[in-house]
Amino acid sequence: MSSSGHGHTPAAWTGVIISFIGFCVAGAFMVLGNVPGFWAGIVLTGLGAVVGGVMRLAGLGSEPKRSAAPAAVAQPQEG
């Protein structure tokens, strides 16, 4: 699994860290009963996804996987 490189990019790490911090903020404010703080944490969680996507578009993410062999073409059967 580790050879696939899934998630081992600056874009992935940054997006996950920001989302994790937002999750922790939302959880803490939910326990404290602070509604605006909870929603700020939810917004921060979504911001992590946006930042990760922008960084991927900027070239800090992994390249899409392409198949090495071209797709097989169906041949008509004789019969």
CYANA upper distance limits for C-alpha pairs under 8 A (distance plus 0.5 A):
  1 MET  CA      5 GLY  CA      8.39
  2 SER  CA      6 HIS  CA      7.89
  7 GLY  CA     12 ALA  CA      5.86
  7 GLY  CA     13 TRP  CA      7.63
  7 GLY  CA     62 SER  CA      8.47
  8 HIS  CA     12 ALA  CA      7.18
  8 HIS  CA     13 TRP  CA      7.61
  9 THR  CA     13 TRP  CA      6.77
  9 THR  CA     60 LEU  CA      7.11
  9 THR  CA     61 GLY  CA      5.88
  9 THR  CA     62 SER  CA      7.01
 10 PRO  CA     14 THR  CA      6.46
 10 PRO  CA     55 MET  CA      8.42
 10 PRO  CA     60 LEU  CA      6.41
 10 PRO  CA     61 GLY  CA      7.09
 11 ALA  CA     15 GLY  CA      6.59
 11 ALA  CA     51 VAL  CA      8.19
 11 ALA  CA     52 GLY  CA      5.27
 11 ALA  CA     53 GLY  CA      7.72
 11 ALA  CA     55 MET  CA      5.66
 11 ALA  CA     56 ARG  CA      6.09
 11 ALA  CA     60 LEU  CA      6.02
 11 ALA  CA     61 GLY  CA      5.72
 12 ALA  CA     16 VAL  CA      6.60
 12 ALA  CA     52 GLY  CA      6.35
 12 ALA  CA     61 GLY  CA      7.37
 13 TRP  CA     17 ILE  CA      6.56
 13 TRP  CA     52 GLY  CA      8.49
 14 THR  CA     18 ILE  CA      6.67
 14 THR  CA     48 GLY  CA      7.84
 14 THR  CA     51 VAL  CA      8.06
 14 THR  CA     52 GLY  CA      6.78
 15 GLY  CA     19 SER  CA      6.61
 15 GLY  CA     48 GLY  CA      4.87
 15 GLY  CA     49 ALA  CA      6.00
 15 GLY  CA     50 VAL  CA      8.09
 15 GLY  CA     51 VAL  CA      6.41
 15 GLY  CA     52 GLY  CA      4.79
 15 GLY  CA     53 GLY  CA      8.38
 16 VAL  CA     20 PHE  CA      6.45
 16 VAL  CA     48 GLY  CA      6.93
 16 VAL  CA     49 ALA  CA      8.10
 16 VAL  CA     52 GLY  CA      8.28
 17 ILE  CA     21 ILE  CA      6.72
 17 ILE  CA     48 GLY  CA      7.92
 18 ILE  CA     22 GLY  CA      6.76
 18 ILE  CA     44 LEU  CA      7.47
 18 ILE  CA     45 THR  CA      7.07
 18 ILE  CA     47 LEU  CA      7.87
 18 ILE  CA     48 GLY  CA      5.24
 19 SER  CA     23 PHE  CA      6.62
 19 SER  CA     44 LEU  CA      6.92
 19 SER  CA     45 THR  CA      4.51
 19 SER  CA     46 GLY  CA      7.22
 19 SER  CA     47 LEU  CA      7.61
 19 SER  CA     48 GLY  CA      5.13
 19 SER  CA     49 ALA  CA      7.52
 20 PHE  CA     24 CYS  CA      6.74
 20 PHE  CA     45 THR  CA      7.37
 21 ILE  CA     25 VAL  CA      6.65
 21 ILE  CA     41 GLY  CA      8.35
 21 ILE  CA     44 LEU  CA      8.13
 21 ILE  CA     45 THR  CA      7.82
 22 GLY  CA     26 ALA  CA      6.56
 22 GLY  CA     40 ALA  CA      8.29
 22 GLY  CA     41 GLY  CA      4.89
 22 GLY  CA     42 ILE  CA      6.64
 22 GLY  CA     43 VAL  CA      7.85
 22 GLY  CA     44 LEU  CA      5.17
 22 GLY  CA     45 THR  CA      4.95
 23 PHE  CA     27 GLY  CA      6.59
 23 PHE  CA     41 GLY  CA      6.61
 23 PHE  CA     42 ILE  CA      7.30
 23 PHE  CA     44 LEU  CA      8.35
 23 PHE  CA     45 THR  CA      6.48
 24 CYS  CA     28 ALA  CA      6.60
 24 CYS  CA     41 GLY  CA      7.92
 25 VAL  CA     29 PHE  CA      6.69
 25 VAL  CA     37 GLY  CA      7.94
 25 VAL  CA     38 PHE  CA      7.41
 25 VAL  CA     40 ALA  CA      8.35
 25 VAL  CA     41 GLY  CA      5.45
 26 ALA  CA     30 MET  CA      6.47
 26 ALA  CA     37 GLY  CA      7.18
 26 ALA  CA     38 PHE  CA      4.76
 26 ALA  CA     39 TRP  CA      7.24
 26 ALA  CA     40 ALA  CA      7.55
 26 ALA  CA     41 GLY  CA      4.67
 26 ALA  CA     42 ILE  CA      6.49
 27 GLY  CA     31 VAL  CA      6.88
 27 GLY  CA     38 PHE  CA      7.52
 27 GLY  CA     41 GLY  CA      8.37
 28 ALA  CA     32 LEU  CA      6.78
 28 ALA  CA     38 PHE  CA      8.20
 29 PHE  CA     33 GLY  CA      6.46
 29 PHE  CA     34 ASN  CA      5.69
 29 PHE  CA     35 VAL  CA      7.55
 29 PHE  CA     37 GLY  CA      5.94
 29 PHE  CA     38 PHE  CA      5.49
 30 MET  CA     34 ASN  CA      6.70
 30 MET  CA     35 VAL  CA      7.45
 30 MET  CA     37 GLY  CA      8.36
 30 MET  CA     38 PHE  CA      6.10
 34 ASN  CA     38 PHE  CA      6.78
 35 VAL  CA     39 TRP  CA      6.87
 36 PRO  CA     40 ALA  CA      6.66
 37 GLY  CA     41 GLY  CA      6.81
 38 PHE  CA     42 ILE  CA      6.92
 39 TRP  CA     43 VAL  CA      6.65
 40 ALA  CA     44 LEU  CA      6.67
 41 GLY  CA     45 THR  CA      6.67
 42 ILE  CA     46 GLY  CA      6.95
 43 VAL  CA     47 LEU  CA      6.59
 44 LEU  CA     48 GLY  CA      6.89
 45 THR  CA     49 ALA  CA      7.66
 46 GLY  CA     50 VAL  CA      7.09
 47 LEU  CA     51 VAL  CA      6.54
 48 GLY  CA     52 GLY  CA      6.58
 49 ALA  CA     53 GLY  CA      6.66
 50 VAL  CA     54 VAL  CA      6.66
 51 VAL  CA     55 MET  CA      6.59
 52 GLY  CA     56 ARG  CA      6.64
 53 GLY  CA     57 LEU  CA      6.76
 54 VAL  CA     58 ALA  CA      6.69
 55 MET  CA     59 GLY  CA      7.03
 55 MET  CA     60 LEU  CA      5.98
 55 MET  CA     61 GLY  CA      7.21
 56 ARG  CA     60 LEU  CA      5.49
 56 ARG  CA     61 GLY  CA      4.66
 56 ARG  CA     62 SER  CA      7.75
 57 LEU  CA     61 GLY  CA      7.83
